[in-house]
């Protein structure tokens, strides 16, 4: 055995012994409000399927029809022979939906962030990033040679200071990057203030709307639409795999950004394009989002109901403003214990600990969807109450009554 494999084996064994290695959870049923795990039906509070579109008949039918028409795969990268007419159709629809001049699809939201940061910034430039931005943004920044500045989470005064520092140091292009909705805490970026400060510093703004698309804005157009900032945020990155229910990422931006990514975006240049079934299902998802606004309304009604229930029980839900509602319990081990106790009670909600969150910020992250019924959410709240009392996270029932 090589030293590499030997050392990795030892590290994995140590992690497993310390409880720091979680096995993959295998779903034995389609993604939905309830799923089957280990032969048992449980309420699913871990999915990004915000609008319940993964099983929508229109998406399924569109995927099947496109496969029959276009085949199972695209056969090449986009710049050689992998651009089908249906790819261009989706990008035109995305640009219209997001209110931008152009759009480009990529294999995931992760690769979309890597492509933008790697292709649009170089050594004379600067990127200014919220300290709690998604890992894909952090990794994209690591890959660029641009100067790097980080501002405190949603701290507009610190953002202004970092922008001033970038200008003092003579940086050429300056790009401010933020999540629209932050995936661990469920809070929303103060986008109007970010845009104002960026404009004053002649900087561009890029928003990763992975968890805002389908959730915020008219028919789910995202955080830019939510705040009425159309035309003032140059680059919008999003996913096709969360609220849209399928797979992939996209960049909605001026045509110059699209052209730059086609020329120099390495994840775009060196990855085979999406299968036709994926593209067609995404087109159907946009149509459903526009034509069935009641899904978004139901998502928010469920969000308010569940969040209020958790807070009424006495759980710490942090600063959440969206369907992402963390139940913060402290050390990671406590979060994993709560997750396991919930599973025993019929609720699938994953525990998250360090290094994904701070050492004292271990949590069970819950996400409600439009597909959940009030009865399912009430059953989940009962499980949280019972598990919380059993683990000493909430006062006992006797103490609560006294």
N, C-alpha and C positions, 0 to 999 in steps of 0.2 A: 504494500500500500504506500502511495506517495505521501510526502510530508503534508501536501495540501489536503488530501482527503483525510489523513489521520487527524490533523488539527481541526478540521471542520467537524469531524465525527465527535471529537472531544467537546468542542464548543456546543454542539447540538445536544449532547448528552447532559452537559451542565445546565443548559437552558431548560431542558425538559425536567430535570430534577428540581429546579428552582420554581417550576410552574410558569416559566416565561415563554414556553413554546406551546402555541395553540394549534391543534390539528384543524385541517380544513373541514368545514361543515358541508356535508353533501346533501343537497336537496333532492328528494325523490319524487318531486311533482313540479309542475310549472310554477313560475314566479307568480305569486298572488298574495292577497291579504292573509290567507292561511296557506301553509306549505306542509309537506310531509318530510320529517327528518327522523331517521332511525325507525321507520315504520309507524310514526305517531304524528297526528295532525297538531300543529302549533300555530298560534297567531304570529304573524311575521311583522316585526317592527325593525327590521334591519335592511330593508330594500330601498333602493333609490327610485323605485317605480312609482313616482309621485302621483301620476294621473291614471295609473292602472292600465297603461297602454300595451304592456307586453303581451297581453292576451286578447287585445281588441280584434274582433273579426275583420275589420277593414285592413289592419296591418298584416294579419296572417294571409288574407286573400291576395293582397298586393304582392307579398313576398313569393307566394306560390306562382302567381301569374307571371311575374318578372323572371323567375327561374325558367319557366317554360319558354318564354320569349327570348331571353338573353343568355341562358345557360347558368351553370352553377358558379362560375368564377369569371373574373375580368381578364385574366391571362397575362397581365404585364403591369409595370408601373405606369403612372399617368403620362409621363413624358415620352414614352416609347409607343406602346399600343394599347394602354390600359384605360384610356379615356373614352367611355361610351356616352352616347347622347343622353342617357338617363343620369349620368353623373353631372353633366352640365345643367340639366333640368333641375336637379336638387339644389345646386348652388345658386341658381337664379331664384328659386323659391325661398331659400334661406336669406338671401340678400334682401328680397322684398319684405320678408317677415320681420327681419331685424332693422329694416330701414337704412341699409347701407348701400354703397355703390356696387359692391361685389362681395363674393364669399368664396371660400375654398374649403373642401372637406379633407380631413385627414383620418388616420386610422383610429385615433382616440383623442380625448381632450388633453391627455398627457403629451402626446406627440405634437399637438397643435401648439401648446405653450413652448415646447422645445424649439419648434420650427420658427415661431415668431421671434423669440429672443435671440436665437442663433443667427437668423438671416437679416434682421433689421438693425442690429446693434454691432458695433465693432470697437476697437481699442480707443478711439477718441470720444466715445459716447458714454452715457451713464444710464443706469437703471436704478430707480428708487422704489423700494418694495416694502409693503406692510410686513411686519415681522411674523405674522401668523398666516401668511399666504400658503397655498397648497404646495405639497412637495414637488409637483411638476414645475411650478414657477421657480422654486428654489434650485432645482436641478438645471433648469434652463439658464438661470443666472450663472450657475457654476460653469456652464459650457461656453458662455460668451466672454469675450475679452474686455468688455465694457467695464467702466468704473462702477462700483457697487455701493449703494447707500441703503440703509434700512431705517424705517421710521416706526415708532411705537404703534402698537395696534390701534387703529382708528384715531390716532393722535394727530390732528391737523396742524397744531403748532410745530410738532416735531417734523412733520412732512415739509412744512414751509422752511424750516431750518435746513433740512437735508437738500432741498431744492436750491437754496441759496449757496450751500457748500458746493454743489455740483457746478453752479454757474461761476463761482469764485475760482474754481480749479480749471475753468476754461473748457469744460466738456462741450462737445458739439451737439449731438442729438441727446435729448433727455426724455426718458420714458418712465412714467409713474405706473406701477402695476399693483392691482389689488384684486382680491376675490370680490365678487358681488355679494355672495352669501358665504360665510366661513363654515367649512364643513364639520368642524368639531364642536363649535359653540352655537351655530345657527343664528348668529347675529349678522346684520346687514352693514355693508360698508357705507360710510357717510359720503356718498358719491358727489352730491352737490358741492360740498366743501372741498373735496379732492379736486374736482374739475376747476373750481375757481382758483385755487392755489396753483394748479398746473398751468392754467392759462396765463396767470400773472407772471409765471417764470418761463413762458414760451415752451412749455413741455407738453408732450403728448400723454394721453391716458389710455391704458389697456385694462379691461375688466375681464376676469375669468368668471363667466356666468354659469358654470357647470351646475350649481345648485339653485340658481335663480331662474334659468330657462324653464318655462312651464309652470313656474311657481309665482313669480312676480310679474307685474306689468299686464297690459291688455292681452288676453288670450295666451298669457305666458311668454310675452316677448322679452322679459328679463328686467334687470335692475336699471338699465338705461331708460327704458320706457317707463318703468315704475316712477322714476324721478323726473321724467319729462326732459331728458338730456340728449335727445336725438340730435346728431350732428356735432355734439361737443365731446363725445368719447370716440376717439379715432379707431380703436381696435376692440372688438368684442370676440372673446373666445368662448366656446360652449361645447357641450357634449350632445351626442345623439343617443346616449346610452342610459340616461337617467329619466327625466320626465318624458322624453320622446320614446323610451322603451325599446330601443334597438341597439345600435353600436356605432361608435365613431366620435370624431370631434370636428369642429369647424372654426374657421376664422371669418368673421364678417367685418369688412373694413373698406377703405378706399381701394380703387383698382390698383394703385401703385403698390400696396401691400400684397395683394394677391399675386401680381406679376413678380414681385421680389421673392415670394415664397416658392413660386413655380421655378424660378431660376436658381435659388440658393437655399431653400428650406430642406435640409438633409432628410428629415423624416418623410417628407413628401417625395423627394427625389428617389429614395431608395426603398420604398415600400409598395407592394402591389396594392392596387386600388380596391375599394370595397366591392364585394360580390353584388350582382344586380338585385338579389332578394333584399339585402340590407338597404340599398338605395331606395327601392320602391316602398319598403315599409316606412322609411323616414319621410318620404313624400306623403304617404297616407297619414302619418302622425301629425304633420303640420296641418293637414286638412282637418283632422279631428280636433286639434287644439283650437282652430279657428271656428269650427262649426258646433262644438260641444262645450261652451264656456262653463256649463254646469259642473263639469269635472273639476275645474279649478275652484269653483265656489264650494264644492263638497270637500275638497282638500283643505280649504281654510276653515270650514265649519268643524271638520274633524280635528284640525290642529288646535283650535280654541278649546274644544271640549276636552281633549286629552291633556293639554298643557295645564288647564285649570284644575283638572283632577289630580295631577301629580303635585302641583303646588299646594292644593288643599290638604293632601296627605302629609305635607311637610318636607318634601324632597327639594334639594337645591338644583334648580334648572338653569342656573347661571344667567347669561344675558340673552338667551334665545329669543328670536323674534319671528321664527319661521317654523315649518314642519319638522326641522331638526331640533329635537329637544333632548339635551343631555341630562342624565341623572348623575350628578357629581357626588362621589362618595369618598374621595381621598386617594389612598394608595391603590395601585393597580390591582393588588391581590384582592382587595375588597370589591373592586369592580368586577373581577372575574368570578368571585363568589356570588355576587348578586346575579350576574348573567346566568350562572349555572342553576341557581335557585329558581330563577324565572323559568328556565327551560323545564325544570321538574314540574312547574305549575302550568305548563302549556303555552309559554311565551318565548319566542326567539328574539332576543335583543342582545347584541354582541357587547362584550366588555372591551374597553380601550384603556391602555395604560402607557407609561413611559416606554419609548421615547416619542410616541405619536402625540402625547400630551405631556404636560409637566408632571413631575413625580407625585405631587400632591393633588393632581387634577384627574385622577383615574375616574372613569365614568362608564355607565351604560348609555350608549347613544341610541336614542329611539327616533324613528322616522315614521310618521303616519302617512297614509296615502288616501287618495280619493276612493280607493276600492274597499277600505275598511268600513264596516257598519258601526253605528253607535253601540250595538250590543257587543261586538268584538272588542271595542275600545274599553267598554266598562269591565269586561272580563279581564282584560290586560291590567286595568287599574287595580282590580281585586288581587291579581297575582303580585303586583308591585307592593301593595299594602301587606299582604301575607308574608312575602319574602323579606320585605324591609323590617318587619317586626321580628321575624325569626332570626335575622342576622344582627339585630340590635341597631339598625340604621334608623328605625323609627321607635318611639316608645311602645311598650307592650300594650295590648288592647285594654288591660286592666288599668294601666297608668293613664291611657288616653281618656278613659271614661271618668276617672277621678278628678 
